[in-house]
Amino acid sequence: MMNDSTRIGWLMVFAVLIALTIPWFLWGDGQILYGLPVWLWWHIGWMVVASLAFKLFADRAWGLGIEEGV
């Protein structure tokens, strides 16, 4: 059974993932890195981070908040 601090921790992880999904700070930035715009590199990297976070969540906390025996 998960405790409240675990639930709050995962909530914070997903809140950060959602908040930084769109790189607002890179809007209008035309810099190119290795042939692609920097904002695209951000998106690629962020998808890797989100995938790893979801893998950890699926392995450790899947079913969090689901009540048993309802």
C-alpha angles and dihedrals in degrees: 000000000000121000127222094261090058091051092048090047093054091044090055092047092053092043090056091046091053095043094053098039093099111049098222090170091062097052111124092014109131098186117139123210120186091343098309132088115264091239089059091052087051090053093048092048092045092053088054091050092047091049092051092048091050091048090053091047092049092049098044112022110020108149094027109165094017110129118222122224098015 
